Amino acid sequence: MLLVSTPMLTVADYQPPSWLRNAHVQSVLGSSLLRRRHGERSLAALGAVHTDHIVDAGDGVRLQGVHSAMPDTPTRGLVLLLHGWEGSVDSSYMRLTAVELLRAGFEVFRLNFRDHGGTHHLNEGLFHSNRIDEVVRAATEVARRFPGHPMAVAGYSLGGNFALRLALRAPDAGLQLAHVAAVCPVLDPASTMDSMEHGLPLYLWYFERKWRGSLARKRELFPQTHAFDDNVLGLRMRPLTQWMVERHTDFGTLERYFDGYSIAGDRLSALQVPASILMAEDDPVIPVDTFRVLRLPNGARLEISPWGGHCGFLQSARLDGFAERWIARRVLEAID
């Protein structure tokens, strides 16, 4: 178990071997089947008790998540974990972060966003990145179900964006958060789209393939509501997003949709929750330049590592990650 007296963990402590100092190696291995199995085995070996929950997120919306706790062990607090786009509670980084937090004495609640982790059947409407209200209500319900201990939230990529927006809204929602931690969070969705379109095609292909599969599943479950044809599924990322915005949101244009969940510039300056943000200089998906002009309040800390790729931060051939340890340490420091 981590101790309060343990020296602070910073990006200066992240020194991967030379063969892991490539952004694409980090990003691809980080989401590989090998690491997924590593996460699955590591969490299973811990002996924690896992319980599935259906959470009322208001307006008839239901979200699913998994609560994990070590049996017969006092808890320091509860940490809500949010995955990235087209990830799930079973993504390798979610499981491995849960392992670190459970070892540090926390309970963990891993929440699936709408239409993620095989939960397409729970809600008729499509997921999109501006559905922050239901995540705020779900977080409030999770806090109600597990009262009596401090609560923190952490997320990766789009989940990091949701975590920071959740922290912005927490005071008005009556949700008390001790800390928010975000790894490679999406700050400016428009620049992230541009980055993927002009970067290595692998990343755009990966997200397009996953999203098309999700939309096809939604059409299968709700054919009357989602009667789009295969031509829609064949669209590339930008026109497919435009199609979704025009038919399934009230934003009207892609620009307004992106602006709706942007947290770039000074939008995080109103944060009242202490925050930690971890970013990689070489992230091939999210432009690091948007972090250099970020305006943060005094209670927030940004750390930029030379290496790590997109949510990789792998440390060795064992595929353990620095980011998972970093989240656990930041939450532990905040709560203790």
C-alpha positions, 0 to 999 in steps of 0.5 A: 500500500502506498504511504503518505511519506512516499516522495512525490511522483512526477514526470521526471520519474518516468524514464522508459527504456530507449525502445519505448521512447517512440510515440507509436510504439507507446500508443499501439502497445498501450491498446494492444491485446497483450496489455489488455490481457495483462490488465485482466490478469493483474486485476483478477490476481488482486482478489478484489470484489467486483459488483455490476451496477446500473446507474440512474443518470436522469431523464430515463438514461441508464449507465452501467459500471463496476464497483471494486473493493478489497474485502475486509479492508478499510477504505481511504475513499472512492475513485470514479474512473472514466475511459476514453472514446470507444474504450470501456470499463475493461480497457487495459488502462482502466483495469490497471489503474483500478489495480493501483488504486485498490492497492493504495486502499481505495474503492473504485467505480469504473463507469461505462459511457452510453453505448460503450462496453456492450451497453448499447441496449440500455439507451435508445439515443446515440452517445456523443461527447456533449452528453456531460449532464448524464455523467454528472448525474451518474457520478452524483448517484455513485456518490450517493450509493457509496457515502461516507468517504472522500471521492475523486475522479480520473479519466483518460483521453475523452474520459479525461475531458469528461472528468475535468468537465465533471469537476467544473460542474461538481459544485453546482451539482452538490458533488464534493470531489477531493481531486480530479486527474486527467491523462492526455485529455482532449482539450480542443476537439477541432484541433484533435480532429485535424491532428488525426486527419493529418497524422499517421492514418492508423489512429483515424482508421482505429477510431473509425472502425470502432465507431462504425461497429458501435453504430451498426450495433445501435442500428441492430438494436433500434432499427426504427430509430436508427434506420441509416444505411451502410453508406453512412457507415462508410463515411470517414470520421469528419463527415460521419461526425457531421452526420451525427451532429446534424441528426442526433444533436441540437448543435447544428454545425460541427463547429458548435458541437466541438465548441460544446465540449472544448476545455481549451484556453481559459475554460478550466480557469474556473475549476474549484476542484484540485486538478492534476493533468498528465500529457505526453509531448509526443502524443500522436492524437492530441496536439500538445500545443493546446496544453502550452496555452492552457490557463489553469487555476492555482489548484491545478498542476500540468505535467508534460512528459517527453514520452508516453504517446497517447495514453501509453506511458509504458515503463517496461516489457511487462507493459506496466504503466506510469500513468496508472501509478501517477493517478493513484499517487495524485489521488492519495496525496490529495485525500491524505 
